[in-house]
Amino acid sequence: MQFDNTEVAFKHKSNTELKQAKWLFSMFNKPLLVKYGPSATAFALRIGLPLKSMVKNTIFRHFCGGESIDDCGKTADMLHKRGVGSILDYSVEGAEDEKTFEANVKEIERTILEAQKEAKYPFAVFKVTGIARFQLLQRASTGDLSTKENEELNEVKSRIDYLCNAAVENQVRLFIDAEETWIQDIIDDMVFEMMKKYNSSHAWIYNTLQMYRVDRLEYLSKRIAKAKELNIKLGYKLVRGAYMEKERERAKEHGYSDPIQPTKQVTDDNFDAALNMCFDERDLVSICLGTHNEKSSALLASKITEAGLPLHDERFYFAQLFGMSDNISFNLAEKGYNVAKYLPYGPVRAVLPYLGRRAEENSSVAGQVGREMSLIVNELKRRKAL
């Protein structure tokens, strides 16, 4: 599997759009802009400075589908025509009040219903912190809850069950995204309960495993053993992880062992080991590779073909973020593999934290900006547009 065909990767982009993308990725090489830009922009929007259109026409347009589900339709149609699905990701976060949580549940439910109606949306997704207080999840992960907090946690469990039930009733596969280690234990427990309830014969509910964590391979092995005992199916989205600096800083500050693998190579090895483990247990486990890594993507692609399985076997999916790694997404889709793009949406101001993480990710992941830039430049040169 080769990922350097830029004609396939960027067929959907005009010369102007490619040049805009080139400029945007060049901005990610400016550390001060990446570090302070999102918070400064959020402040400017809060006090009424007219920056919304600038943000919307640059970084927002590159990484997001729009401000609403309807806004995402045109982009999702374009992706679908090229064999790539879309995962509507309502990327509003940081709320602390019950009214907002209930509104978020209804919006996530709308994404599920949209996925039921439209083949271009193969999955739905949500983050538990979109429907629950971060501090509550943190306290629940340590088991230190008051009576009132236990009642609040039961409300969170009811919301999760409501969304999982909606997904299964509408036959929509549902991802539940991973979060920081110090709130992940309670999320893992709640999601596994949903798997036991809803994955009796089909993997509808998917948890997410961050393979840069030192404990995830063992966790996966134990869950597979438990699933065999319970006779249920498992669904896992495998990712490397997105909170490395934050995780290490907190471990140091609180005096506990660093939960992150010591090197990128060990993370890569663990990711591929999890991939192999899930593939070997494919009658039990369905997986989605949520990765921008070419080697891991090629590994799963080769295992599917070598096993003589249909390329579109629904137990295997590849996923990348919209606006990144088009060379992986579209070259896989061109061959006939199952591919989807995470398509974030929401009001511009509310999506700024997500956009800030994309900027940080592109500036901190070794070689990410350089890889994106070189692909864009190669395609502009191929088109004789540079």
C-alpha positions in Angstrom: 0.0 0.0 0.0 1.5 3.3 -1.1 0.4 6.7 0.2 2.4 9.1 -2.0 -0.1 9.5 -4.8 -0.9 13.2 -4.4 -3.1 13.3 -7.4 -5.5 10.9 -5.6 -5.0 12.6 -2.3 -5.9 16.1 -3.4 -8.3 15.5 -6.3 -11.0 17.3 -4.3 -9.0 20.5 -3.8 -8.4 23.4 -6.2 -5.1 25.1 -6.6 -6.3 27.9 -4.5 -7.4 25.6 -1.7 -4.0 23.8 -1.8 -2.1 27.1 -1.5 -4.3 28.1 1.4 -3.6 24.8 3.1 0.1 25.3 2.5 0.0 28.7 4.1 -2.0 27.3 7.1 0.4 24.5 7.8 3.3 27.0 7.5 1.7 28.9 10.4 2.0 25.8 12.6 5.7 26.2 12.5 5.4 29.4 14.6 5.5 28.2 18.3 4.2 31.5 19.8 1.3 31.7 17.4 0.4 28.1 18.2 0.7 28.5 21.9 -1.1 31.8 22.4 -3.2 32.1 19.2 -6.3 30.1 20.3 -6.7 31.7 23.7 -6.1 35.2 22.2 -8.6 34.5 19.5 -11.2 33.3 22.0 -10.7 36.5 24.1 -11.0 38.7 21.0 -14.3 37.0 20.0 -15.6 37.2 23.6 -15.1 41.0 23.7 -16.7 41.4 20.2 -13.7 41.9 17.9 -14.7 41.0 14.3 -12.4 38.0 13.9 -15.1 35.3 13.3 -15.0 35.5 9.5 -11.2 35.3 9.5 -11.1 32.2 11.7 -14.0 30.6 9.8 -12.3 31.1 6.4 -8.9 29.7 7.5 -8.3 27.1 10.2 -12.0 26.4 10.8 -12.8 25.8 7.2 -9.7 23.5 6.9 -10.5 21.3 9.9 -14.3 21.6 10.4 -17.3 20.7 8.4 -19.3 23.7 9.4 -21.3 25.1 12.3 -24.2 22.7 12.1 -25.1 19.2 10.8 -26.7 20.8 7.7 -23.5 22.8 7.0 -21.5 19.5 6.9 -23.7 18.0 4.2 -21.8 19.4 1.2 -18.4 18.3 2.5 -19.8 14.8 3.5 -21.3 14.4 0.0 -17.9 15.3 -1.6 -16.1 12.8 0.6 -18.8 10.1 0.0 -18.4 10.4 -3.8 -14.7 9.6 -3.3 -15.5 6.6 -1.2 -14.8 8.2 2.2 -17.4 8.3 5.0 -17.8 11.1 7.5 -18.2 10.9 11.3 -20.2 13.9 12.5 -18.3 15.1 15.6 -20.1 17.8 17.7 -16.9 19.4 19.0 -18.3 21.6 21.7 -16.6 21.1 25.1 -15.9 22.5 28.5 -19.5 22.9 29.7 -20.3 22.4 33.4 -24.1 22.8 33.6 -26.9 20.2 33.3 -28.8 22.3 30.8 -25.9 22.3 28.3 -25.3 18.6 28.9 -28.9 17.8 28.0 -28.7 19.9 24.9 -25.5 18.1 23.9 -27.2 14.8 24.3 -30.0 15.9 21.9 -27.4 17.1 19.4 -25.5 13.9 19.5 -28.7 12.0 19.1 -29.3 14.0 15.9 -26.0 12.8 14.6 -27.1 9.2 15.3 -30.3 9.8 13.4 -28.5 11.4 10.5 -26.2 8.3 10.4 -29.2 6.1 10.3 -30.6 8.0 7.3 -27.4 8.6 5.3 -24.8 6.0 4.2 -22.2 8.7 4.1 -22.2 8.7 7.9 -20.9 5.2 8.9 -20.4 6.0 12.6 -21.6 8.4 15.3 -19.3 9.7 18.1 -19.2 11.6 21.4 -17.0 12.4 24.3 -18.2 11.8 27.8 -16.9 15.2 28.9 -19.5 16.7 26.5 -22.3 15.3 28.7 -20.6 15.2 32.2 -18.5 17.4 34.4 -14.8 16.7 34.2 -14.4 17.0 38.0 -17.2 14.5 38.6 -15.5 11.9 36.3 -12.2 12.6 38.1 -13.7 11.9 41.5 -15.7 8.9 40.1 -12.4 7.4 38.8 -11.0 7.4 42.4 -14.3 6.2 43.9 -14.5 9.2 46.1 -18.1 10.4 45.6 -20.6 12.0 47.9 -24.3 10.9 47.8 -25.2 13.9 45.6 -22.3 13.1 43.2 -23.4 9.5 43.0 -26.8 10.7 41.9 -25.2 13.0 39.3 -23.1 10.1 38.1 -26.2 8.0 37.7 -27.6 10.8 35.5 -24.4 10.6 33.3 -24.8 6.8 33.0 -28.4 7.4 31.9 -27.3 9.8 29.2 -24.7 7.3 27.9 -27.3 4.5 27.9 -29.8 6.7 26.1 -27.3 7.5 23.4 -26.1 3.8 23.1 -29.7 2.6 22.9 -30.5 5.2 20.2 -27.5 4.0 18.2 -28.4 0.3 18.5 -32.1 0.9 17.7 -31.1 2.8 14.6 -28.3 0.3 13.8 -25.5 2.9 13.9 -22.1 2.1 15.3 -21.1 4.5 18.0 -17.6 5.6 19.1 -17.0 6.9 22.6 -13.7 8.8 22.5 -10.9 8.5 25.0 -9.9 11.2 27.4 -7.2 11.9 30.1 -6.0 9.0 32.1 -7.3 10.4 35.4 -10.9 10.2 34.2 -10.6 7.3 31.8 -11.1 4.5 34.3 -14.8 5.4 35.0 -15.3 5.9 31.2 -13.9 2.5 30.5 -16.2 0.9 33.1 -19.3 2.7 31.8 -18.5 1.8 28.2 -17.9 -1.8 29.0 -21.2 -2.0 30.7 -22.8 -0.7 27.4 -20.9 -3.3 25.4 -22.2 -6.0 27.7 -25.7 -4.7 27.2 -25.7 -3.9 23.5 -22.9 -5.9 21.8 -24.4 -9.3 22.3 -24.3 -10.2 18.6 -22.8 -7.2 16.8 -20.2 -4.5 17.7 -22.3 -1.4 17.9 -20.6 0.3 20.8 -16.8 1.1 20.5 -14.5 2.3 23.2 -11.2 4.1 22.3 -7.8 2.8 23.3 -4.8 5.3 23.5 -1.8 3.1 22.8 0.7 5.6 24.1 -0.4 4.5 27.5 1.7 1.8 29.2 -1.3 -0.2 30.3 -3.5 -0.5 27.3 -2.1 -3.6 25.7 -2.7 -5.6 28.9 -6.1 -3.9 29.3 -7.1 -5.0 25.7 -6.0 -8.6 26.4 -8.1 -8.8 29.6 -11.1 -7.3 27.9 -10.9 -9.9 25.1 -10.7 -12.7 27.6 -13.7 -11.3 29.5 -15.7 -10.9 26.2 -15.1 -14.5 25.4 -16.4 -15.4 28.9 -19.5 -13.2 28.4 -20.0 -14.2 24.8 -20.2 -10.6 23.6 -18.6 -8.6 20.7 -16.1 -5.8 21.2 -15.5 -2.6 19.2 -12.3 -0.6 19.6 -11.0 2.5 18.0 -7.2 2.4 18.2 -5.4 5.7 18.5 -1.9 6.7 19.7 -3.1 9.5 22.0 -3.4 13.3 22.2 -2.6 14.4 25.7 1.1 13.4 26.1 2.5 16.7 27.5 -0.5 17.2 29.9 -0.2 13.6 31.1 3.5 13.8 31.9 3.2 17.1 33.6 0.4 15.9 35.9 2.2 12.7 36.7 5.3 14.7 37.7 3.3 17.2 39.7 1.3 14.5 41.6 4.2 12.1 42.0 2.9 9.0 40.2 4.4 6.9 37.5 4.4 8.4 34.0 1.4 6.7 32.2 2.9 7.3 28.8 5.3 5.1 26.9 8.9 6.3 27.1 9.4 6.6 23.4 7.4 7.0 20.2 8.9 3.7 19.0 7.4 1.8 21.9 4.1 3.5 21.3 4.2 2.5 17.6 5.1 -1.1 18.6 2.2 -1.2 21.1 -0.2 0.2 18.5 0.7 -2.4 16.0 0.6 -5.1 18.7 -3.0 -4.1 19.5 -3.8 -4.1 15.8 -2.5 -7.6 15.5 -4.3 -8.8 18.6 -7.6 -7.5 17.4 -7.1 -8.8 13.9 -6.3 -12.3 15.2 -9.6 -12.1 17.3 -11.6 -10.6 14.4 -14.6 -12.9 15.0 -14.9 -11.2 18.3 -13.4 -7.7 17.9 -14.1 -5.0 15.3 -11.6 -2.2 15.0 -11.1 1.2 13.6 -7.6 2.5 13.1 -7.8 6.2 14.1 -4.3 7.0 12.9 -2.3 9.3 10.6 0.6 6.8 10.6 1.3 5.3 7.2 3.1 2.2 8.5 0.2 1.1 10.7 -2.3 1.8 8.0 -0.3 -0.2 5.5 0.0 -3.0 8.1 -3.8 -3.5 8.5 -4.4 -3.1 4.8 -1.9 -5.9 4.1 -3.3 -8.2 6.7 -6.8 -7.8 5.2 -5.6 -8.7 1.8 -3.3 -11.5 2.9 -6.1 -13.1 4.8 -8.2 -13.1 1.6 -10.9 -10.9 3.3 -13.1 -8.4 1.4 -11.5 -5.0 1.5 -14.8 -3.6 2.6 -15.2 -6.1 5.5 -17.2 -4.0 8.0 -15.0 -5.2 11.0 -12.1 -3.1 9.7 -12.1 0.7 9.3 -9.5 3.4 8.9 -10.2 7.0 10.1 -8.4 10.3 9.9 -9.2 13.8 10.9 -10.7 16.0 8.3 -8.0 18.3 7.0 -5.2 16.0 7.7 -3.5 12.9 6.0 -5.6 13.0 2.9 -2.9 10.9 1.3 -3.8 8.0 3.6 -7.6 8.5 3.5 -8.1 8.8 -0.3 -5.4 6.3 -1.4 -7.0 3.7 0.9 -10.5 4.5 -0.3 -9.3 4.4 -3.9 -8.2 0.7 -3.3 -11.6 -0.1 -1.8 -10.9 -0.1 2.0 -13.4 1.3 4.5 -12.3 4.8 5.4 -14.0 7.7 7.3 -13.0 11.2 8.2 -13.8 12.7 11.6 -15.9 15.8 10.6 -16.0 18.2 13.5 -18.7 20.9 13.7 -20.1 23.5 16.0 -20.2 27.3 16.6 -16.8 28.8 15.7 -16.2 30.1 19.2 -17.1 26.8 20.8 -14.9 24.8 18.5 -11.7 26.9 19.2 -10.4 24.4 21.8 -10.5 21.6 19.2 -8.8 23.8 16.7 -6.1 24.7 19.2 -5.4 21.0 19.7 -5.1 20.5 16.0 -2.6 23.4 15.8 -0.6 21.9 18.8 -0.7 18.4 17.3 0.7 19.6 14.0 3.4 21.6 15.6 4.4 18.9 18.2 4.1 15.6 16.3 7.5 15.0 14.7 7.4 15.4 11.0 3.6 16.0 10.8 3.8 19.6 9.4 6.7 18.6 7.1 4.8 15.6 5.8 1.6 17.6 5.1 3.6 20.5 3.5 5.7 18.2 1.3 2.6 16.4 -0.1 0.9 19.7 -0.8 4.0 21.1 -2.5 4.4 17.9 -4.6 0.9 18.1 -5.8 1.2 21.8 -6.7 4.3 21.1 -8.6 2.6 18.1 -10.4 -0.1 20.5 -11.4 2.6 23.1 -12.4 0.8 25.5 -10.1 3.8 26.4 -7.9 
